[in-house]
Amino acid sequence: MKKECKIDTEKYVKEERHEGRSADKVAIHVDHLSKMYKLYENPMDRLKESLGLSRKKKYREHFALSEVDITIKQGECIGIIGTNGSGKSTILKIITGVLNPTFGNVTVNGRISALLELGAGFNMEYTGLENVYLNGTMIGFSKEEIDAKLESILEFADIGDFVHQPVKTYSSGMFVRLAFAVAINIEPEILIVDEALSVGDVFFQAKCYHKFEEFKEMGKTIIFVSHDLSSISKYCDRVVLLNHGIKLGEGTPKEMIDAYKRVLVGQYVVEEETQGNLLEDPDLVAAAVKESKTLEYGSKQAEIIECYITDDSGVKTTAVMKSEEFTVNMKVLFRETVPAPIFAFSIKDIKGTEITGTNTMFEKVFPSSSKEGEIKEITFRQKMQLQGGEYLLSLGVTGYEGDDFKVYHRLYDAINITVISDKNTVGFYDCMSNVSINEYNIKVNQNDHIKNEDINDNKNDNNKKNDEDSKSNDKIIEYKANA
């Protein structure tokens, strides 16, 4: 039986800001949540039903969400992923109170800041400054509280004197910068982000992600919806996978991202009425276990029957020295004729973040049509520039049949690669930099303002001195090192 609709949002108490968070305290609880829309064939049917002129049902039911359960504890960062139309934005709007559910219960403990539709609630005739106060008041802040946060909001938005102009005169970039700045600087207990971290230029995006990381470090509860699977893998503690309004499963980012990729290519089909959990599938459960066999799927018209790595000497291995060449090898059996196969590999870290990869199409290599019973051996040779550590190699055979993209066979996490390195730098890969340092002396007074041209003049003088007198105190020393 469907439960009655109920949303219970506890009032935010200022004193709670200073209380320690309990790891077991629930921030958001979603219980058997459903959202149903009535779809009419034409507007007249809607009018007849609203006036009670028809006893027959003139609509069909469409469930944007169907019996979804999620429990989010304080301090967790939860990701929600799924294809377009899976119900991600709908569930966020219900949690924030923008929409009412048809059935189910939602309980929220704490003040929410939601980055859903940036700029929603802005008055286009008001100035940016007036809209800051308008939005702050709508969220529940007093004028004094907004005054205290105004400087940080304007500094984050960085739109200068335009804050005194009507927002209708803003560019789209300025508009979203201000909207984001307002939403992110109100110190919420719960932050909800729906595809909003990709606004503005690259510098503003970096600022947004830095603020996001600050929220995580402060122990804020975060719900993060994005199609950027790398960000989901990096920031989220747990991920929920939705498809056609049904919760398919929840688990670690790696487990859910792998399952999501199956959904994307239609290799895991769930009927709309089915209430099952994706991870109840025995094959997928086995694949989610760390020590189990490789996760694989596809139509098997072409099948990867062997894959391995060789070092720069051609020896099979799973350990590669950084800066040395290595080869990814795969042998593919074609069980049916495939017109234009595409061979691919990708490397990701143990958290599931894809770091690099390529395929024959990217490399502008276009294999000929493969006939039934044929075997092709494919090699990708490249230099290892990843930092020392553990990585996972995935491989695939795909292609296009007309306009349709087909997955013939994919192997996820087929091989564990150990990169051996005596020097690790910052980030995922090494730039392999060549470093040189020139050292020379100049004579200046302590209070002198040194200009570049002065330094260059002194440098030239030093060079001349070194040529004329090898015993000079001035010197040029050059250090070089190959990274």
LOVOFI-777406 format. One record per residue (C-alpha): residue in one letter; x, y, z. Coordinates in steps of 0.25 Angstrom, whole numbers, plus 5000, padded with zeros to 4 digits. Layout:
BEGIN
AXYZ/...
//
This chain:
BEGIN
M500050005000/K500550144997/K500850235008/E500250365010/C501050485006/K501850555017/I503050645017/D503550675031/T504650785032/E505150815045/K505450955048/Y506851005048/V507351045062/K508551135063/E509151065075/E509250935067/R510450995059/H511350975071/E510950835074/G511750715070/R511150635059/S510850495062/A511250395051/D509950325053/K509050445053/V508150445040/A508250575032/I507250525021/H506250405021/V505450375008/D504450265011/H503650204999/L503650334991/S502850334979/K502550454969/M501450424959/Y501050514947/K499750514939/L500050514924/Y498850554916/E498750534901/N498150674899/P497850794907/M496350774906/D496450644913/R497150714925/L496050814925/K494950714925/E495550644936/S495750764944/L494250804942/G493750664946/L493150644932/S493750514929/R493650384938/K494750314930/K496250334933/K496750424922/Y498150414926/R499250314927/E500150314940/H501650334939/F502550314951/A503750404951/L504050334964/S503550204969/E503750154983/V505150214986/D505750194999/I507050265003/T507650295017/I508750405018/K509550425030/Q510150555035/G511550585029/E511350485017/C511550525003/I510550444994/G510550444979/I509350414971/I509550374956/G508650324945/T508250354931/N507450474927/G506050454932/S506450364943/G505850444954/K507150514959/S506650654959/T505250614963/I505750554976/L506550674979/K505350774977/I504550684986/I505550684997/T505750834996/G504250864996/V504150914982/L503250794978/N502250714986/P502350564986/T501150474982/F501450374992/G502450355003/N503150425014/V504350515014/T505050565027/V506150675027/N506950715039/G507650845036/R507650965028/I507850935013/S508551015002/A508150964988/L508950984975/L507850934966/E507451044956/L508451154958/G507751294959/A506351234962/G505651344970/F506451454965/N505651584961/M506251624947/E505851774950/Y506651774963/T508151804964/G509051694968/L509251744982/E507751754984/N507551604979/V508651564989/Y507751615000/L506451564994/N507051424992/G507651425006/T506351465012/M505651355005/I506651255010/G506351305024/F507451405028/S507251535035/K507751665029/E508851665039/E509251525036/I509351555021/D510151685024/A511151595031/K511251505019/L511251605008/E512651635006/S512951485004/I511851474995/L512251584986/E513751544987/F513351404982/A512451454971/D513551554966/I512651634957/G513151774961/D512251894960/F511251814952/V510651774966/H509951904966/Q509351884952/P508051814949/V508251664947/K507551674933/T508751744928/Y509751634933/S510351534923/S509951384926/G511351364933/M511151474942/F509751434946/V510151294950/R511451344957/L510551434966/A509551324968/F510551224972/A511251314981/V509951344989/A509651194990/I511051144994/N511351255005/I510151235014/E510751125022/P509751025021/E509650895029/I509250815016/L509750855002/I509050804990/V509750814976/D509150784963/E510050794951/A510450934956/L511950924958/S512250944943/V511851094942/G512751214938/D514151204933/V515151104937/F515651194949/F514251214955/Q514051064953/A515351034961/K514851134972/C513551054972/Y514150924974/H515150974985/K513851024993/F513250894991/E514450824997/E514450925008/F512950875011/K513450735011/E514550765021/M513550835030/G512750715031/K511550775024/T510550675018/I510550675003/I509650624992/F510350634978/V509750604965/S510650604953/H510950534939/D512450564942/L512750424947/S514150464951/S513650564961/I512650464966/S513750364969/K514650474975/Y513650544985/C512650444988/D512650345000/R511450264994/V510650264981/V509150244978/L508850194964/L507450234958/N506850184945/H505450224940/G505050264954/I505450134961/K506650124970/L507550014964/G508550004975/E509450084984/G510950054988/T512350104986/P512550204975/K513350094967/E512249994968/M511150084964/I511950154953/D512250014946/A510749984947/Y510350114942/K511250094929/R510449964927/V509150044928/L509650144918/V509950044907/G508649974909/Q509349844914/Y508549844927/V507049864924/V506049884936/E504649884933/E503950014938/E503049934947/T504149854953/Q504449894968/G505749804968/N507149844972/L508149844961/L509249784971/E508249664974/D508749614960/P509649504964/D510649534952/L510749674957/V510849644971/A512049554968/A512649664960/A512549764971/V513449674980/K514849724980/E515449584978/S514449534968/K514549514953/T514549634944/L513249704941/E512949684926/Y511749704917/G511349724903/S510649654891/K511849564889/Q511849574874/A513349604876/E513949554889/I515349584896/I515949454898/E517249494903/C517849624909/Y519249654915/I520349754917/T521749744912/D522949834916/D523949904907/S524649764905/G523349694901/V523249614914/K521849594919/T521749674933/T520749744942/A521849834947/V522349954938/M523550054941/K523150194940/S523650264928/E523850134921/E523050084909/F521949974911/T520949914902/V519449874904/N519149754896/M517749694893/K517349574884/V515949584879/L515049464873/F513949514864/R512749414865/E511949494855/T512349594844/V512649734850/P512649844839/A513649944846/P514149904860/I514750004870/F515749954880/A515950024893/F516650024906/S516550114919/I517350124932/K516750174945/D517150174959/I516750084970/K515550184974/G515050174960/T515450304954/E515750294939/I517150354937/T517450324923/G517150234911/T516950234896/N516350154884/T516650124870/M515750234865/F516450344874/E517750294868/K517250304854/V517350154852/F516150094845/P516249944844/S515549874833/S514249794834/S514449664842/K513749534837/E513249424846/G514349334851/E515449434849/I516349474861/K517049604862/E518249644871/I518349784875/T519449854882/F519549994888/R520950044891/Q521250164899/K522150224910/M521750214924/Q521650344931/L520650314942/Q521150334957/G521650214964/G520450124970/E519350034967/Y518450044955/L517349964947/L517249944932/S515949924925/L515849884910/G514649884900/V514249854886/T513149944881/G512650004868/Y511550064860/E510449994852/G509850114845/D509550224855/D509450124867/F510650104876/K510849954880/V511649894891/Y512149764886/H513049734899/R513549814910/L514449764921/Y514549854934/D515749844943/A516349734935/I517749754939/N518449814951/I519649904947/T520749934957/V521550064953/I522950054959/S523550194962/D524650254970/K524050394968/N522650434969/T522150574966/V520850644968/G519550594961/F519250474953/Y520450474943/D521850524942/C522150644932/M523550584931/S524150724932/N525550764928/V526050864939/S527050964938/I527551074948/N528351194944/E529051264956/Y529751394955/N530151514964/I529651654964/K530051774972/V528851854978/N528551934990/Q527551885000/N526551984997/D526751994982/H525551954973/I526051844964/K525451834950/N525551724940/E526451804931/D527451834942/I527551684945/N527751654930/D528851764929/N529551704941/K529351564935/N530051614922/D531151674930/N531351544938/N531451474925/K532451564919/K533251564932/N533251404932/D533751414917/E534851514921/D535351474935/S535151324940/K535451374954/S534351474955/N533451464967/D532251474959/K531851334953/I530751264945/I530551124949/E529551034941/Y528850914947/K528150814938/A527350694942/N526450604933/A525250574941/
//
